[in-house]
Amino acid sequence: MASKITSSPATGEPKTQNEPKRPLMPYKLLEAAIDGNETDLKQLLGLNDEEDHPPHTKVSVEDITPMKPSDCLRSATGMGDTILHILSENGCVNLVSTICTKDSSLLEARNVRKETPFHQAARFGHDNILRILIEHAKKLGDSELKELLRQQNCLGETALHEAARHGHGAVVSTLMEEDLELAGLVNEGFVSPLYLATARGSLDIVHNMVHNMVTKLRNHEITPAFYSGPKKQTALHAAVLQVPELTKELLQLYSEPLGKGADETGRTPLHFIASTGNHDMATLLLDKDPSLAYIQDSDGSFPVHTAVRMGHRKMIVLLLQRCLDSGQLLDHNGRNFLHIALEANKLFVIFKLLKDSKNKLPISPWKKMFNRMANTMDNKGNTPLHLAAEYVSFDELMKSLLTKNKLDLTLQNKEGLTAFDISVIQCDTKSGTNFRKIYTSKMEGRSSTGWFQYYTNHKISESKLRAQFEDDNPTMDESEAKRISESVIAKAQLVGLGSVLIATVTFAAAFTLPGGTNQDTGNPILGRKYVFKAFVLADFAAFFLSIMSTLMLVHCSSDKNPYRMESYVGFSLSIFSIATRCMVMALALGLYVLLAPIGKTGILVLVMASCLIIISNQVTALRSGKDLFWEELLDGIEAGDSGYQSRESRVKARLQDGRIVFRLFHALMTTPLKLMLKLFYGVFLPIVGPLIFIFVFALV
């Protein structure tokens, strides 16, 4: 060979000493090599036998830069590619063997990127050419063959890296057969070929490499370099983000460095799985080693904490099933997963764990552990209840926390505040009242002096307590009261006007029945029609509800408490919206009973009215933030969101977000079963339910 190959003692990267300076490749030779024109190549390189006479094309010396065939064979392009590089890339099998026989030094020739013909053949998946190169390299000796196969380019990558990255399974098999230790060479980013194949999702290549390692190497010979990845990751980090079959393959190589190996952020493969919520993948790892659930990342978070932040309830349940005490694990701030769920605004996770009996957790141990978690104080002295009092506006969750668990309500944080103190300070106008009711009832059961005496002992004046709680409302300044009052009055005026209009219209409709009346008897002409009876019921329902809405506003005007006024108006608005839907349906039924005998227009009217009601339902629900269908659907899509936001602010942000259509479409495609259930409860029942009620009574 023309140059001698040595290896760097530090990295194992082969280095070429005394690389010969090659003449520039003639244009005609480069053109013929790229086109794969074997006839021209043979003549230019002097590879024709004496009996070989090309029948048509003949390249004269004048066509190219005057250069001997031997010089053409040694020439290279501006990037340092020799004729063997180009032919290995293009797949010209017939000439490769001849050229290697003519000049074996080309086997180790390296271009500007320090790539050999082996790299080129591997990158483009030419296994037949690679085998020819290996056969000629074997003639130089076994040590020379290994040195050629292990040569690394400017990125420190071998031919096996190239084959694994581009998914050429046959090339990988050929290289692994010749030198199994190639799999243990990493590039400058410490990335192994196995990691590249895993990240690509090439199951056949991963299976081949793992099978060779398991069957031909001893356990101690499979070092971490064989599955090393970037940023201190392992191939298992990449596998858990792919299909379970890849993970199963890699678990055959399982060792502590592979399973418990952490990346630069301290996250193990199980942390990755917890963030994606892949239940099946987590089961594979926990079956292999349950202790993986007890490893912290650099932020002090355990896998269960990651699952909580991402809102993956099934993942949390799985971790608790396999490692029940993982719920009590604390991060660097001394917080368990209840603290973290409240901090990350993943209230539905806690609520589902408290409510859902399908989580298959052992009831007695889980309940005892939950009580301990709920009373755990973080580094600031806050229990989960402290955080709930500060951030949560979900009354049902508060009720579950306070009424079904043995919580110590007297615990104070480092600022000397209990959860009740924090709720008073926060003055949550939407849910604070219910929270205080539940809290004070619990306090009275614990102390004969009750909550009033409890707060007196904490040096809160009696006058302040009475001013704040006698009316069951937090205190407010005048500007806040004025703002709420003005808003309530504006809403009340609009609702009142609408209610009166509906009452007037429906009252008039009752005496101007569709179809008229019989002049002799005074009975409605269409009175025996089924749809006519439904029309009468819908009209009366609209009239009744509009009157009820009006009476609620009258009662509201006599109350001076802004919060109760707002509650009355909100309830009145809900009744008014139902009355509006009943009026629309009454109109549609009235038109249908008149138009049905003469055409299909009546059916079209009913369909349009139903669509209008459905759209009205969803718009109203989105603006009020109370519709579980859209709310939970969007919560599932935005499971990675964090921060403390009220339902109203979240819904408002979603309405302003132009990507809501894409998110809903994504949800439609990814959760069809859940969507069908939500459609049934959120759309079908609210619309069809009242209609069924009306039609059934119309039969009487």
C-alpha positions as CSV (number, residue, x, y, z in Angstrom):
1,M,0.0,0.0,0.0
2,A,1.2,3.5,-0.8
3,S,0.7,4.9,2.7
4,K,0.8,3.6,6.2
5,I,-2.3,3.6,8.4
6,T,-2.0,4.2,12.1
7,S,-4.5,4.7,14.9
8,S,-4.8,7.6,17.3
9,P,-4.1,6.3,20.9
10,A,-6.7,8.7,22.3
11,T,-9.7,8.2,20.0
12,G,-8.8,5.1,18.0
13,E,-9.3,7.2,14.8
14,P,-7.1,6.0,12.0
15,K,-4.8,8.5,10.5
16,T,-3.1,8.5,7.2
17,Q,0.5,9.5,7.0
18,N,2.3,10.6,3.8
19,E,-1.0,10.8,1.8
20,P,0.3,11.1,-1.8
21,K,-0.5,14.2,-3.7
22,R,-2.7,13.3,-6.6
23,P,-3.0,15.0,-10.1
24,L,-6.3,16.6,-10.9
25,M,-8.7,14.2,-12.6
26,P,-9.3,15.1,-16.3
27,Y,-12.7,16.3,-17.3
28,K,-13.5,13.4,-19.7
29,L,-12.5,10.9,-17.0
30,L,-14.7,12.5,-14.4
31,E,-17.6,12.7,-16.9
32,A,-17.3,9.0,-17.9
33,A,-17.0,8.0,-14.2
34,I,-20.1,9.9,-13.2
35,D,-22.1,8.6,-16.2
36,G,-20.8,5.0,-15.6
37,N,-19.5,4.8,-19.1
38,E,-17.4,1.6,-18.8
39,T,-16.1,1.7,-22.4
40,D,-14.6,5.2,-22.0
41,L,-13.3,4.4,-18.5
42,K,-11.5,1.3,-19.7
43,Q,-9.8,3.2,-22.5
44,L,-8.9,6.2,-20.4
45,L,-7.5,4.1,-17.6
46,G,-5.7,1.7,-19.9
47,L,-7.8,-1.3,-18.7
48,N,-8.6,-2.7,-22.2
49,D,-7.0,-6.0,-23.2
50,E,-5.2,-6.2,-26.5
51,E,-8.2,-8.1,-28.0
52,D,-10.7,-5.6,-26.6
53,H,-11.5,-3.1,-29.4
54,P,-14.4,-0.7,-28.7
55,P,-16.8,-1.0,-31.7
56,H,-18.0,2.6,-31.6
57,T,-16.7,5.2,-29.1
58,K,-13.0,5.9,-29.2
59,V,-11.5,8.7,-27.0
60,S,-8.4,10.2,-28.6
61,V,-5.6,11.8,-26.6
62,E,-6.6,15.2,-28.0
63,D,-10.0,15.0,-26.2
64,I,-8.5,15.2,-22.8
65,T,-5.6,16.8,-21.0
66,P,-2.5,14.8,-22.0
67,M,-2.1,12.2,-19.1
68,K,-0.9,8.7,-19.0
69,P,-3.4,6.0,-18.0
70,S,-1.4,5.3,-14.8
71,D,-1.7,9.0,-13.9
72,C,-5.4,9.0,-14.7
73,L,-5.8,6.0,-12.3
74,R,-4.1,8.0,-9.5
75,S,-5.9,11.3,-10.2
76,A,-8.5,12.8,-7.9
77,T,-11.2,15.5,-8.1
78,G,-11.0,18.9,-6.4
79,M,-12.7,17.2,-3.3
80,G,-10.0,14.5,-3.3
81,D,-12.3,11.7,-4.7
82,T,-10.4,9.1,-6.7
83,I,-11.9,7.0,-9.5
84,L,-12.6,4.3,-6.9
85,H,-14.5,6.7,-4.7
86,I,-16.7,7.7,-7.6
87,L,-17.3,4.2,-8.9
88,S,-18.1,3.0,-5.3
89,E,-20.7,5.7,-5.1
90,N,-22.3,5.0,-8.5
91,G,-22.3,1.3,-8.1
92,C,-20.1,0.3,-11.1
93,V,-19.4,-3.2,-10.0
94,N,-17.6,-4.4,-13.2
95,L,-14.7,-1.9,-13.0
96,V,-14.2,-1.8,-9.2
97,S,-12.5,-5.2,-9.0
98,T,-10.3,-4.4,-12.0
99,I,-9.2,-1.1,-10.6
100,C,-8.4,-2.6,-7.1
101,T,-6.3,-5.2,-8.8
102,K,-4.5,-2.5,-10.9
103,D,-3.8,-0.2,-7.9
104,S,-4.6,-1.5,-4.4
105,S,-3.4,1.8,-2.8
106,L,-6.8,3.3,-3.9
107,L,-8.5,1.2,-1.2
108,E,-7.1,3.5,1.5
109,A,-7.3,6.8,-0.5
110,R,-9.1,9.5,1.4
111,N,-10.8,12.6,0.1
112,V,-11.0,16.0,1.7
113,R,-13.6,14.7,4.3
114,K,-11.2,11.8,5.0
115,E,-13.6,9.3,3.5
116,T,-12.4,6.1,1.9
117,P,-14.2,4.1,-0.8
118,F,-15.6,2.0,2.0
119,H,-17.5,5.0,3.3
120,Q,-18.9,5.7,-0.2
121,A,-20.1,2.2,-0.8
122,A,-21.7,2.0,2.7
123,R,-23.4,5.4,2.4
124,F,-25.1,4.5,-0.8
125,G,-25.9,0.9,0.1
126,H,-23.8,-0.9,-2.5
127,D,-23.2,-4.1,-0.6
128,N,-21.8,-5.9,-3.7
129,I,-19.1,-3.3,-4.2
130,L,-18.3,-3.3,-0.4
131,R,-17.7,-7.1,-0.6
132,I,-15.3,-6.6,-3.5
133,L,-13.4,-3.9,-1.6
134,I,-13.2,-6.3,1.4
135,E,-12.0,-9.2,-0.7
136,H,-9.1,-7.1,-2.1
137,A,-8.3,-5.7,1.4
138,K,-8.0,-9.2,2.7
139,K,-5.2,-9.9,0.3
140,L,-3.2,-7.2,2.2
141,G,-3.6,-9.0,5.5
142,D,-6.2,-9.2,8.3
143,S,-4.7,-6.3,10.3
144,E,-4.8,-4.1,7.2
145,L,-8.4,-5.1,6.6
146,K,-9.4,-4.1,10.1
147,E,-7.6,-0.8,9.8
148,L,-9.4,0.0,6.5
149,L,-12.8,-0.9,8.0
150,R,-12.1,1.2,11.1
151,Q,-11.0,4.3,9.3
152,Q,-13.0,7.3,10.4
153,N,-13.9,10.4,8.4
154,C,-13.6,14.0,9.6
155,L,-16.6,13.4,11.9
156,G,-15.1,10.3,13.4
157,E,-17.5,8.0,11.6
158,T,-16.8,4.6,10.2
159,A,-18.4,2.9,7.2
160,L,-20.8,1.2,9.7
161,H,-22.0,4.6,10.9
162,E,-22.9,5.5,7.3
163,A,-24.7,2.3,6.7
164,A,-26.7,2.5,10.0
165,R,-27.6,6.1,9.4
166,H,-29.0,5.5,6.0
167,G,-30.7,2.2,6.8
168,H,-28.7,-0.2,4.6
169,G,-29.2,-3.5,6.4
170,A,-27.2,-5.7,4.0
171,V,-24.2,-3.4,4.3
172,V,-24.4,-3.5,8.1
173,S,-24.5,-7.3,8.0
174,T,-21.5,-7.4,5.8
175,L,-19.5,-5.1,8.0
176,M,-20.5,-6.8,11.3
177,E,-19.5,-10.2,9.8
178,E,-16.0,-8.9,9.1
179,D,-15.4,-6.9,12.3
180,L,-17.9,-7.0,15.1
181,E,-16.0,-4.4,17.2
182,L,-16.8,-1.8,14.6
183,A,-20.1,-1.4,16.5
184,G,-18.1,-0.1,19.5
185,L,-16.5,2.8,17.7
186,V,-18.2,6.1,18.3
187,N,-17.9,9.3,16.3
188,E,-16.8,12.7,17.6
189,G,-20.2,13.2,19.2
190,F,-19.9,9.9,21.0
191,V,-22.7,8.4,18.9
192,S,-22.6,4.7,18.1
193,P,-23.9,3.0,15.0
194,L,-26.5,1.2,17.1
195,Y,-27.9,4.6,18.3
196,L,-28.1,5.8,14.7
197,A,-30.0,2.7,13.6
198,T,-32.4,3.0,16.6
199,A,-33.1,6.7,16.1
200,R,-33.9,5.9,12.5
201,G,-36.3,3.2,13.6
202,S,-34.5,0.5,11.5
203,L,-35.8,-2.6,13.3
204,D,-34.0,-5.1,11.0
205,I,-30.6,-3.4,11.5
206,V,-31.1,-3.1,15.3
207,H,-32.1,-6.8,15.4
208,N,-29.0,-7.8,13.4
209,M,-26.6,-5.8,15.5
210,V,-28.0,-6.8,18.8
211,H,-28.1,-10.5,17.8
212,N,-24.4,-10.4,16.8
213,M,-23.5,-8.7,20.0
214,V,-25.4,-11.1,22.2
215,T,-24.2,-14.3,20.4
216,K,-20.6,-13.4,19.6
217,L,-19.5,-11.1,22.5
218,R,-19.3,-11.7,26.2
219,N,-21.2,-9.5,28.6
220,H,-18.1,-7.6,29.8
221,E,-17.1,-7.0,26.2
222,I,-20.2,-5.0,25.4
223,T,-19.1,-1.7,26.7
224,P,-21.3,1.5,26.9
225,A,-19.7,2.6,23.7
226,F,-21.7,0.0,21.8
227,Y,-25.0,1.8,22.6
228,S,-23.7,5.3,23.2
229,G,-25.6,8.4,21.9
230,P,-25.3,12.2,21.9
231,K,-25.5,14.3,25.0
232,K,-24.8,11.2,27.2
233,Q,-27.9,9.4,25.9
234,T,-28.0,5.7,25.1
235,A,-29.7,3.8,22.3
236,L,-32.5,3.0,24.8
237,H,-33.3,6.8,25.0
238,A,-33.9,6.7,21.3
239,A,-35.8,3.4,21.3
240,V,-38.4,4.4,23.8
241,L,-39.5,7.2,21.4
242,Q,-40.0,4.7,18.6
243,V,-41.9,1.4,18.5
244,P,-41.9,-1.1,21.4
245,E,-40.2,-3.8,19.2
246,L,-37.0,-1.7,19.2
247,T,-37.1,-1.5,23.0
248,K,-37.6,-5.2,23.2
249,E,-34.5,-5.8,21.1
250,L,-32.3,-3.4,23.1
251,L,-33.4,-4.9,26.4
252,Q,-31.6,-8.1,25.4
253,L,-28.4,-6.0,26.0
254,Y,-29.8,-4.7,29.3
255,S,-27.3,-3.6,31.8
256,E,-27.2,-0.9,34.4
257,P,-25.5,1.7,32.2
258,L,-28.0,1.1,29.5
259,G,-31.2,1.2,31.6
260,K,-30.2,3.7,34.2
261,G,-27.9,5.8,32.0
262,A,-28.8,9.4,32.2
263,D,-28.4,12.1,29.6
264,E,-26.9,15.6,30.2
265,T,-30.1,16.6,32.0
266,G,-30.1,13.5,34.2
267,R,-33.1,12.0,32.5
268,T,-33.2,8.2,32.0
269,P,-35.2,6.4,29.3
270,L,-38.1,6.1,31.8
271,H,-38.2,9.9,32.1
272,F,-38.5,10.0,28.3
273,I,-41.4,7.5,28.4
274,A,-43.1,9.4,31.3
275,S,-43.1,12.6,29.2
276,T,-44.7,10.8,26.2
277,G,-47.1,8.8,28.2
278,N,-46.4,5.5,26.3
279,H,-47.9,3.0,28.7
280,D,-46.7,-0.1,26.8
281,M,-43.1,1.1,26.6
282,A,-43.1,1.9,30.4
283,T,-44.4,-1.6,31.1
284,L,-41.5,-3.1,29.2
285,L,-38.9,-1.2,31.2
286,L,-40.5,-1.6,34.6
287,D,-40.9,-5.3,34.0
288,K,-37.1,-5.4,33.4
289,D,-36.1,-3.2,36.3
290,P,-38.7,-1.6,38.7
291,S,-35.9,0.4,40.4
292,L,-35.9,2.7,37.3
293,A,-38.8,4.6,38.9
294,Y,-36.5,5.8,41.7
295,I,-34.0,7.7,39.7
296,Q,-34.0,11.6,39.8
297,D,-33.0,13.9,37.0
298,S,-30.8,17.0,37.5
299,D,-33.9,18.9,38.6
300,G,-34.7,16.3,41.2
301,S,-37.7,15.0,39.4
302,F,-38.6,11.4,39.3
303,P,-40.5,9.8,36.4
304,V,-43.8,10.1,38.3
305,H,-43.2,13.8,38.6
306,T,-42.6,14.1,34.8
307,A,-45.8,12.1,34.1
308,V,-47.8,14.5,36.3
309,R,-46.4,17.6,34.6
310,M,-47.4,16.2,31.3
311,G,-50.8,15.1,32.5
312,H,-50.5,11.4,31.7
313,R,-52.8,9.8,34.3
314,K,-52.4,6.3,33.0
315,M,-48.7,6.6,33.3
316,I,-49.0,7.8,36.9
317,V,-51.3,4.8,37.8
318,L,-48.8,2.4,36.2
319,L,-45.9,3.8,38.3
320,L,-48.0,3.7,41.4
321,Q,-49.0,0.1,40.7
322,R,-45.4,-1.0,40.2
323,C,-43.9,1.2,42.9
324,L,-46.6,2.4,45.3
325,D,-44.3,4.6,47.3
326,S,-43.2,6.5,44.2
327,G,-46.0,8.9,45.0
328,Q,-44.2,10.0,48.1
329,L,-40.9,10.8,46.3
330,L,-39.8,14.4,46.7
331,D,-38.0,16.6,44.2
332,H,-35.3,19.1,45.2
333,N,-37.9,21.5,46.4
334,G,-39.4,18.9,48.8
335,R,-42.5,18.5,46.7
336,N,-44.4,15.3,45.9
337,F,-46.5,14.7,42.8
338,L,-49.6,16.4,44.4
339,H,-47.6,19.6,44.8
340,I,-46.4,19.3,41.2
341,A,-49.8,18.6,39.8
342,L,-51.2,21.7,41.4
343,E,-48.2,23.8,40.4
344,A,-48.5,22.6,36.8
345,N,-52.2,23.2,36.7
346,K,-53.0,19.5,36.1
347,L,-56.0,19.4,38.3
348,F,-57.8,16.8,36.3
349,V,-54.9,14.3,37.2
350,I,-55.7,14.6,40.9
351,F,-59.4,14.6,40.3
352,K,-59.3,11.5,38.2
353,L,-57.1,9.7,40.8
354,L,-59.5,10.6,43.5
355,K,-62.7,9.8,41.6
356,D,-61.8,7.0,39.1
357,S,-62.2,3.5,40.6
358,K,-60.7,1.9,37.5
359,N,-57.2,2.8,38.4
360,K,-56.7,-0.6,40.0
361,L,-54.7,0.8,43.0
362,P,-54.9,-1.1,46.3
363,I,-57.6,0.9,48.1
364,S,-56.3,0.8,51.7
365,P,-52.6,1.4,51.1
366,W,-53.3,4.0,48.4
367,K,-55.6,5.9,50.7
368,K,-53.1,5.9,53.6
369,M,-50.3,7.0,51.3
370,F,-52.5,9.7,49.7
371,N,-53.2,11.1,53.2
372,R,-49.5,11.2,53.9
373,M,-48.8,12.9,50.6
374,A,-51.6,15.5,51.1
375,N,-50.0,16.5,54.5
376,T,-46.4,16.6,53.2
377,M,-44.8,20.0,53.5
378,D,-42.3,21.2,50.9
379,N,-39.2,23.3,51.6
380,K,-41.4,26.3,52.1
381,G,-43.7,24.6,54.5
382,N,-46.5,24.4,52.0
383,T,-48.7,21.3,51.8
384,P,-50.6,20.5,48.6
385,L,-53.7,22.1,50.2
386,H,-51.8,25.4,50.6
387,L,-51.1,25.4,46.8
388,A,-54.7,24.4,46.1
389,A,-56.0,27.2,48.2
390,E,-53.8,29.7,46.3
391,Y,-54.3,28.5,42.7
392,V,-57.2,26.2,42.3
393,S,-60.7,27.2,41.3
394,F,-62.1,23.7,40.9
395,D,-64.7,23.2,43.7
396,E,-65.3,19.6,43.0
397,L,-61.6,18.8,43.6
398,M,-61.5,20.8,46.8
399,K,-64.5,18.9,48.0
400,S,-62.8,15.6,47.3
401,L,-59.6,16.7,49.0
402,L,-61.3,18.0,52.1
403,T,-64.2,15.7,52.7
404,K,-62.7,12.3,51.8
405,N,-59.2,12.5,53.3
406,K,-57.7,12.9,56.7
407,L,-56.0,16.2,56.2
408,D,-54.3,18.3,58.9
409,L,-55.9,21.7,58.3
410,T,-53.8,23.4,61.0
411,L,-50.5,23.0,59.2
412,Q,-48.7,26.3,58.7
413,N,-46.0,27.1,56.2
414,K,-42.8,29.1,56.9
415,E,-44.8,32.3,56.7
416,G,-47.2,31.1,59.4
417,L,-50.1,30.7,57.1
418,T,-52.5,27.8,56.9
419,A,-54.3,26.9,53.7
420,F,-57.4,28.7,55.0
421,D,-55.3,31.9,55.5
422,I,-54.2,31.7,51.9
423,S,-57.7,31.3,50.7
424,V,-58.7,34.4,52.6
425,I,-55.8,36.4,51.1
426,Q,-56.5,35.2,47.6
427,C,-60.2,36.2,47.8
428,D,-61.2,33.9,45.0
429,T,-64.5,35.3,43.8
430,K,-65.5,32.3,41.8
431,S,-64.9,29.3,44.1
432,G,-63.7,30.7,47.4
433,T,-67.1,30.6,48.9
434,N,-67.6,26.9,48.5
435,F,-64.0,26.2,49.6
436,R,-64.5,28.2,52.8
437,K,-67.8,26.4,53.5
438,I,-66.2,23.0,53.3
439,Y,-63.1,24.1,55.1
440,T,-64.9,25.7,58.0
441,S,-67.2,22.7,58.4
442,K,-64.1,20.5,58.8
443,M,-62.6,22.9,61.3
444,E,-65.8,22.8,63.4
445,G,-65.5,19.0,63.6
446,R,-62.0,19.3,64.9
447,S,-62.4,22.0,67.4
448,S,-65.2,22.8,69.9
449,T,-64.5,26.5,69.4
450,G,-65.1,26.3,65.6
451,W,-63.4,28.3,62.9
452,F,-64.2,31.7,64.4
453,Q,-62.3,30.9,67.6
454,Y,-59.6,29.3,65.5
455,Y,-58.9,32.5,63.7
456,T,-59.3,34.6,66.8
457,N,-56.4,32.6,68.3
458,H,-54.4,33.7,65.2
459,K,-54.9,37.3,66.1
460,I,-57.5,38.1,63.4
461,S,-60.0,40.7,64.8
462,E,-63.6,39.7,65.3
463,S,-64.8,42.7,63.3
464,K,-62.7,41.7,60.3
465,L,-63.9,38.1,60.5
466,R,-67.6,39.1,60.7
467,A,-67.2,41.7,57.9
468,Q,-65.6,39.0,55.7
469,F,-67.6,35.9,56.5
470,E,-71.1,36.8,57.9
471,D,-72.3,37.3,54.3
472,D,-70.3,34.3,53.2
473,N,-68.2,36.6,50.9
474,P,-64.7,38.0,50.9
475,T,-64.1,41.7,51.4
476,M,-63.6,44.0,48.5
477,D,-62.8,47.6,47.9
478,E,-65.3,50.1,46.4
479,S,-63.8,50.2,43.0
480,E,-64.0,46.4,42.7
481,A,-67.7,46.4,43.9
482,K,-68.5,49.2,41.4
483,R,-66.9,47.3,38.5
484,I,-68.8,44.1,39.3
485,S,-72.1,46.0,39.8
486,E,-71.8,47.8,36.5
487,S,-71.0,44.6,34.7
488,V,-73.9,42.8,36.4
489,I,-76.4,45.6,35.6
490,A,-75.4,45.6,31.9
491,K,-75.9,41.9,31.6
492,A,-79.2,42.1,33.5
493,Q,-80.5,44.7,31.2
494,L,-79.8,42.6,28.1
495,V,-81.1,39.4,29.6
496,G,-84.2,41.2,30.9
497,L,-85.0,42.7,27.5
498,G,-84.5,39.3,25.7
499,S,-86.7,37.5,28.3
500,V,-89.5,40.0,27.9
501,L,-89.4,39.7,24.1
502,I,-89.5,35.9,24.2
503,A,-92.4,36.0,26.7
504,T,-94.3,38.4,24.4
505,V,-93.7,36.4,21.3
506,T,-94.5,33.0,22.8
507,F,-97.6,34.4,24.5
508,A,-98.9,35.7,21.2
509,A,-98.1,32.4,19.4
510,A,-100.3,30.6,21.9
511,F,-103.3,32.4,20.6
512,T,-102.4,32.5,16.9
513,L,-101.9,28.8,16.5
514,P,-100.6,27.5,13.1
515,G,-103.4,26.3,10.9
516,G,-106.1,28.3,12.7
517,T,-109.1,27.1,14.6
518,N,-112.4,25.5,13.7
519,Q,-115.0,28.3,13.5
520,D,-117.8,26.0,14.9
521,T,-116.0,24.4,17.8
522,G,-113.1,26.7,18.4
523,N,-110.6,23.8,18.5
524,P,-107.3,23.9,16.6
525,I,-107.6,22.5,13.1
526,L,-104.2,20.7,13.4
527,G,-104.8,19.8,17.1
528,R,-104.6,16.1,16.5
529,K,-101.3,16.4,14.7
530,Y,-98.3,14.9,16.7
531,V,-96.0,17.7,15.7
532,F,-98.6,20.3,16.6
533,K,-98.6,19.0,20.2
534,A,-94.8,19.3,20.2
535,F,-95.1,22.9,19.0
536,V,-97.4,23.8,21.9
537,L,-95.1,22.2,24.5
538,A,-92.0,24.0,23.0
539,D,-93.8,27.3,22.9
540,F,-95.0,27.0,26.5
541,A,-91.5,25.9,27.7
542,A,-90.0,29.0,26.1
543,F,-92.7,31.2,27.7
544,F,-92.3,29.6,31.2
545,L,-88.5,29.8,31.1
546,S,-88.4,33.4,30.0
547,I,-90.8,34.4,32.8
548,M,-88.6,32.5,35.3
549,S,-85.5,34.3,34.0
550,T,-87.3,37.7,34.4
551,L,-88.4,36.8,38.0
552,M,-84.8,35.9,38.8
553,L,-83.6,39.3,37.6
554,V,-86.3,41.0,39.7
555,H,-85.0,39.0,42.8
556,C,-81.5,40.0,41.9
557,S,-82.3,43.7,42.0
558,S,-83.2,43.4,45.7
559,D,-79.8,42.0,46.6
560,K,-77.0,44.5,47.3
561,N,-74.2,41.9,47.3
562,P,-72.3,42.1,44.0
563,Y,-71.2,38.5,44.1
564,R,-74.8,37.1,44.6
565,M,-76.1,39.5,42.0
566,E,-73.5,38.1,39.6
567,S,-74.6,34.6,40.5
568,Y,-78.3,35.4,40.0
569,V,-77.6,37.1,36.6
570,G,-75.5,34.1,35.5
571,F,-78.3,31.7,36.4
572,S,-80.9,33.9,34.7
573,L,-78.7,34.0,31.6
574,S,-78.6,30.2,31.6
575,I,-82.4,29.9,31.8
576,F,-82.7,32.6,29.1
577,S,-80.4,30.6,26.7
578,I,-82.6,27.5,27.1
579,A,-85.8,29.6,26.5
580,T,-84.2,30.9,23.3
581,R,-83.6,27.4,22.1
582,C,-87.1,26.3,22.9
583,M,-88.5,29.3,21.0
584,V,-86.4,28.4,18.0
585,M,-87.6,24.9,18.1
586,A,-91.2,26.1,18.5
587,L,-90.8,28.2,15.3
588,A,-89.3,25.2,13.5
589,L,-92.1,22.9,14.6
590,G,-94.8,25.4,13.7
591,L,-93.4,25.8,10.2
592,Y,-93.0,22.1,9.8
593,V,-96.6,21.3,10.7
594,L,-97.7,23.9,8.1
595,L,-95.3,22.9,5.3
596,A,-95.1,19.1,5.7
597,P,-98.2,18.4,3.6
598,I,-96.9,20.4,0.5
599,G,-93.2,19.5,0.4
600,K,-89.9,18.8,2.1
601,T,-89.2,22.4,3.1
602,G,-90.4,21.7,6.6
603,I,-87.7,19.0,7.1
604,L,-85.1,21.5,6.0
605,V,-86.4,24.0,8.5
606,L,-86.1,21.4,11.3
607,V,-82.5,20.5,10.3
608,M,-81.4,24.2,10.2
609,A,-83.0,24.8,13.6
610,S,-81.1,21.9,15.1
611,C,-77.8,23.1,13.6
612,L,-78.4,26.5,15.0
613,I,-79.1,25.1,18.5
614,I,-75.9,23.0,18.4
615,I,-73.8,25.9,17.3
616,S,-75.3,28.1,19.9
617,N,-74.7,25.5,22.6
618,Q,-71.0,25.2,21.8
619,V,-70.4,29.0,21.4
620,T,-72.0,29.7,24.7
621,A,-70.1,26.9,26.4
622,L,-66.8,28.0,25.0
623,R,-67.3,31.6,26.1
624,S,-68.4,30.6,29.6
625,G,-65.7,27.9,30.0
626,K,-68.1,25.3,31.4
627,D,-68.5,22.9,28.6
628,L,-66.7,19.6,29.4
629,F,-66.7,18.4,25.9
630,W,-64.5,21.2,24.4
631,E,-62.7,21.9,27.7
632,E,-61.5,18.4,28.3
633,L,-60.7,17.9,24.7
634,L,-58.5,20.9,24.5
635,D,-57.0,20.1,27.9
636,G,-55.9,16.8,26.5
637,I,-54.3,18.5,23.5
638,E,-52.6,21.1,25.6
639,A,-51.4,18.6,28.2
640,G,-47.9,20.1,28.2
641,D,-49.1,23.6,29.1
642,S,-48.2,25.0,32.5
643,G,-49.1,27.9,34.7
644,Y,-52.0,28.9,36.9
645,Q,-54.9,30.0,34.7
646,S,-58.6,30.0,35.4
647,R,-60.9,28.2,33.1
648,E,-62.2,31.4,31.7
649,S,-58.8,32.7,30.8
650,R,-57.8,29.4,29.1
651,V,-61.0,29.3,27.0
652,K,-60.6,33.0,26.1
653,A,-57.0,32.3,25.0
654,R,-58.1,29.4,22.9
655,L,-60.8,31.4,21.2
656,Q,-58.2,34.0,20.2
657,D,-55.8,31.3,19.0
658,G,-56.0,30.9,15.3
659,R,-54.7,27.3,15.6
660,I,-57.8,26.1,17.4
661,V,-59.1,24.5,14.2
662,F,-55.9,22.5,13.8
663,R,-56.0,21.4,17.4
664,L,-59.6,20.3,17.2
665,F,-58.9,18.5,13.9
666,H,-55.9,16.7,15.6
667,A,-58.2,15.7,18.4
668,L,-60.8,14.4,16.0
669,M,-58.2,12.2,14.3
670,T,-56.4,10.9,17.4
671,T,-59.2,10.3,19.9
672,P,-62.2,9.1,18.0
673,L,-63.7,7.0,20.8
674,K,-63.4,9.7,23.4
675,L,-64.7,12.2,20.9
676,M,-67.8,10.1,20.3
677,L,-68.5,9.9,24.0
678,K,-68.1,13.6,24.4
679,L,-70.3,14.3,21.4
680,F,-73.0,12.1,22.9
681,Y,-72.9,13.7,26.3
682,G,-72.0,17.3,25.1
683,V,-74.2,17.6,22.0
684,F,-76.6,14.8,21.5
685,L,-78.2,14.7,25.0
686,P,-78.5,18.5,25.5
687,I,-80.4,18.8,22.2
688,V,-82.2,15.5,21.6
689,G,-83.0,15.0,25.3
690,P,-85.4,18.0,25.5
691,L,-86.9,17.1,22.1
692,I,-87.6,13.5,23.3
693,F,-89.2,15.0,26.4
694,I,-91.4,17.3,24.3
695,F,-92.4,14.6,21.8
696,V,-93.2,12.0,24.4
697,F,-95.5,14.4,26.2
698,A,-97.0,15.4,22.9
699,L,-98.3,11.9,22.5
700,V,-100.4,12.2,25.7
